[in-house]
Amino acid sequence: MLFELRDYISGDTCGLVQVVNHTEGIAEMDDDMNIIDPKEEIEESWTEFNKYEEHELDSYSVDDFVEWHNESRVTQIERVFFEIIQPF
């Protein structure tokens, strides 16, 4: 599952992340016994990181976001890089 992270203000793409520990079909629960949807968790976390800047890190850095997110969230993520090769 891949997610494109966009800057809240400009809409520019900051980077891509993928889920590395959420198994499809197996619901993970938070402390209040609510099902954790990885998409919702990443969206909420990115909003806190990029829009609300609830930290002392670079709010545009995907690498900082991944580390910050993985410290406190159930769904673990990693950064993904794509190289587009143009045919000639």
Residue, then its C-alpha position, 0 to 999 in steps of 0.5 A: m500500500l503506497f501513499e503520496l504525501r502532499d504539502y498542505i499549503s502548496g499541494d506539492t508532492c513531498g514523497l511516497v511512503q508504504v506500509v510495512n507492518h499492517t497485514e491485510g485482512i487483520a484488524e489492528m486495534d488501538d487502546d480504545m478497541n477501535i479498528i485502526d485503518p492504516k490509510e486513516e492513521i497515515e493521513e491523520s499523522w501527516t496532517e499533524f506533522n505537515k499542517y499543524e507542525e506538532h514537532e521541532l522537525d522539518s515539516y516537509s521532510v518525508d524522512d523526518f516524518v517516517e521516523w516521527h510517525n513510527e515512534s508513536r503509531v501502530t502502522q509502521i511505514e518506510r519511505v519509497f523512491f521511484e525513478i521514472i525512466q523515459p523511453f527514447 
